[in-house]
Amino acid sequence: HALDGGAAAGVALNLKTQAIVDGPAMLGKCTQAMLWPYEISVNHLRRWLITAHPAWWYGGAAAATAQLVAALWLWRRGQRAAAFGFLWWLGSLIPVLLIGVLGWPGLHRWFYMGSPGLAWGLYGVFAELTRARGPRGLGAGVAAVVVVALTAQTQRAIPVWWSGDRLFGAMVDEHPDVAFGYIGLGAWLLEHHRYDEAERI
């Protein structure tokens, strides 16, 4: 339904053309959202694509190219599993490129499948760099910093996803011009018999 437009009423796009044009920006957004998720509610990709700065396109193209180069470098150095990790991550994002151009309010759910590949690929890069020239323990130190940073981001996001009012309230704050957040928050308020607040939303 998402691919033929059925899941997004009123949206009629040439998916092949739009997905190719917006692909690099989408890859950049996915990489940013995985490594530094400053938005912690439901992410509305179509609205983001309309308003995104052109730098996202170049940044996304650079990020994807860097990952492909890293995969080739790791493959040549015998780190086949780590090289495959980058390809696994990028391949898992293909559906995002296709349906992100629609009015689709989702992004982070796609990372469950591909994020282990990205983590393994980055591990391979750090392992090779520290093995060749870095001081002993540098790779473990960098890994510890990354783990602490991602754990802090996770702890920051967990309370937002405890209930529908927190989640959709956060979406209203982060994307005030997207109706989906208001609809979700209003539906939650109705379910909990808070009718006056639901009417205002």
VOTORZA-138546 format. One record per residue (C-alpha): residue in three letters; x, y, z. Coordinates in Angstrom, 3 decimals, m for minus. Layout:
N
ALA,X,Y,Z
...
This chain:
201
HIS,0.000,0.000,0.000
ALA,2.827,2.396,0.806
LEU,4.556,1.814,m2.526
ASP,1.476,2.450,m4.663
GLY,0.346,5.467,m2.643
GLY,m2.603,3.724,m1.016
ALA,m1.302,4.359,2.480
ALA,m1.025,8.105,1.933
ALA,m4.246,9.600,0.634
GLY,m3.831,12.357,m1.918
VAL,m0.167,11.627,m2.577
ALA,0.702,10.928,m6.203
LEU,4.410,10.815,m6.938
ASN,6.666,9.263,m9.492
LEU,8.334,6.992,m6.978
LYS,11.245,5.953,m9.166
THR,12.251,9.518,m9.985
GLN,11.564,10.912,m6.535
ALA,13.384,8.100,m4.723
ILE,16.475,8.604,m6.888
VAL,16.462,12.377,m6.450
ASP,15.898,12.258,m2.686
GLY,17.967,9.117,m2.064
PRO,21.236,10.761,m0.967
ALA,19.455,13.103,1.447
MET,17.527,10.151,2.881
LEU,20.730,8.165,3.379
GLY,22.244,11.138,5.171
LYS,19.188,11.451,7.409
CYS,19.302,7.740,8.245
THR,22.994,7.876,9.120
GLN,22.469,10.962,11.306
ALA,19.407,9.480,12.989
MET,21.317,6.304,13.782
LEU,24.542,7.875,15.046
TRP,23.157,11.052,16.654
PRO,19.353,10.868,17.062
TYR,18.528,14.379,18.223
GLU,14.865,13.862,17.236
ILE,13.310,11.316,19.564
SER,9.656,11.206,18.507
VAL,8.031,9.861,15.333
ASN,9.889,11.317,12.363
HIS,7.828,12.547,9.406
LEU,10.110,12.079,6.426
ARG,8.072,13.658,3.636
ARG,7.779,16.970,5.440
TRP,11.467,16.813,6.309
LEU,12.401,16.237,2.652
ILE,10.426,19.295,1.565
THR,12.171,21.571,4.049
ALA,15.635,19.953,4.211
HIS,18.649,22.106,3.449
PRO,20.512,21.115,0.229
ALA,23.530,20.255,2.386
TRP,21.673,17.103,3.446
TRP,21.864,15.843,m0.148
TYR,25.620,16.313,m0.350
GLY,26.178,15.059,3.178
GLY,24.123,11.954,2.501
ALA,25.959,11.246,m0.739
ALA,29.291,11.686,1.064
ALA,28.212,9.395,3.920
ALA,27.067,6.641,1.554
THR,30.235,6.952,m0.541
ALA,32.413,6.835,2.575
GLN,30.692,3.661,3.732
LEU,31.124,1.984,0.348
VAL,34.807,2.982,0.278
ALA,35.226,1.673,3.823
ALA,33.581,m1.602,2.822
LEU,35.971,m1.991,m0.123
TRP,38.972,m1.135,2.071
LEU,37.919,m3.629,4.748
TRP,37.335,m6.330,2.128
ARG,40.818,m5.860,0.736
ARG,42.294,m6.101,4.237
GLY,40.506,m9.375,4.893
GLN,37.761,m7.957,7.127
ARG,34.990,m9.540,5.062
ALA,32.348,m9.613,7.800
ALA,32.886,m5.950,8.671
ALA,32.793,m5.009,4.972
PHE,29.516,m6.863,4.601
GLY,28.209,m4.925,7.616
PHE,28.231,m1.634,5.717
LEU,26.498,m3.273,2.741
TRP,23.941,m4.837,5.086
TRP,23.193,m1.418,6.626
LEU,22.884,0.393,3.288
GLY,20.824,m2.420,1.768
SER,18.391,m2.370,4.688
LEU,17.619,1.293,3.906
ILE,16.355,0.653,0.368
PRO,12.699,0.450,1.555
VAL,13.150,3.807,3.327
LEU,14.229,5.418,0.049
LEU,11.083,4.106,m1.636
ILE,8.432,4.974,0.934
GLY,10.104,7.965,2.598
VAL,8.999,10.128,m0.321
LEU,5.389,9.510,0.686
GLY,3.626,11.039,3.672
TRP,5.048,8.316,5.921
PRO,5.580,9.048,9.628
GLY,8.331,6.614,10.441
LEU,12.069,6.124,10.247
HIS,13.695,4.597,13.312
ARG,11.838,1.290,13.038
TRP,13.922,0.427,9.964
PHE,17.144,0.582,11.945
TYR,16.433,m2.609,13.888
MET,17.440,m4.728,10.922
GLY,20.398,m2.742,9.610
SER,22.008,m1.222,12.699
PRO,24.013,m4.354,13.628
GLY,25.663,m4.130,10.207
LEU,26.617,m0.485,10.675
ALA,28.000,m1.220,14.139
TRP,30.074,m4.142,12.838
GLY,31.382,m2.084,9.928
LEU,32.451,0.787,12.171
TYR,34.070,m1.683,14.552
GLY,36.069,m3.114,11.649
VAL,37.274,0.343,10.606
PHE,38.410,1.268,14.125
ALA,40.042,m2.134,14.614
GLU,42.042,m1.807,11.396
LEU,43.092,1.787,12.045
THR,44.286,1.117,15.581
ARG,46.002,m2.114,14.569
ALA,48.004,m0.339,11.881
ARG,49.029,2.957,13.493
GLY,47.195,3.839,16.655
PRO,48.347,3.321,20.232
ARG,47.146,0.236,22.031
GLY,43.756,0.720,23.625
LEU,42.717,3.571,21.333
GLY,40.049,1.490,19.638
ALA,38.612,0.386,22.977
GLY,38.617,3.999,24.162
VAL,36.766,5.224,21.081
ALA,34.287,2.359,21.387
ALA,33.639,3.261,25.029
VAL,32.928,6.885,24.114
VAL,30.522,5.789,21.370
VAL,28.723,3.357,23.673
VAL,28.316,5.985,26.398
ALA,27.002,8.558,23.899
LEU,24.471,6.168,22.368
THR,23.389,4.934,25.801
ALA,22.779,8.527,26.886
GLN,20.663,9.100,23.780
THR,18.719,5.907,24.457
GLN,17.993,6.906,28.050
ARG,16.893,10.327,26.825
ALA,14.430,8.792,24.374
ILE,12.948,5.998,26.519
PRO,10.582,8.191,28.609
VAL,9.100,9.715,25.440
TRP,7.951,6.279,24.260
TRP,6.300,5.246,27.533
SER,2.842,6.456,26.498
GLY,0.972,7.871,23.547
ASP,0.550,11.304,25.070
ARG,4.295,11.674,25.602
LEU,5.172,10.311,22.174
PHE,2.722,12.355,20.140
GLY,3.228,15.369,22.380
ALA,6.938,15.191,21.532
MET,6.056,14.889,17.853
VAL,3.906,18.017,18.073
ASP,6.872,19.837,19.632
GLU,9.368,18.568,17.036
HIS,7.057,18.762,13.999
PRO,4.394,21.369,14.800
ASP,3.343,21.678,11.148
VAL,2.591,17.947,10.693
ALA,m0.971,16.801,11.389
PHE,m0.010,13.241,12.344
GLY,1.200,14.257,15.803
TYR,m2.023,16.092,16.624
ILE,m4.132,13.204,15.344
GLY,m2.211,10.691,17.443
LEU,m2.350,12.856,20.555
GLY,m6.056,13.555,20.086
ALA,m6.824,9.838,19.649
TRP,m4.913,9.009,22.842
LEU,m6.813,11.679,24.778
LEU,m10.131,10.316,23.494
GLU,m9.195,6.791,24.565
HIS,m8.508,8.101,28.062
HIS,m11.775,10.076,28.223
ARG,m10.073,13.479,28.315
TYR,m12.603,14.901,25.895
ASP,m12.095,18.620,26.433
GLU,m8.358,18.331,25.765
ALA,m8.972,16.066,22.772
GLU,m11.367,18.593,21.278
ARG,m8.778,21.359,21.543
ILE,m6.103,19.174,19.921
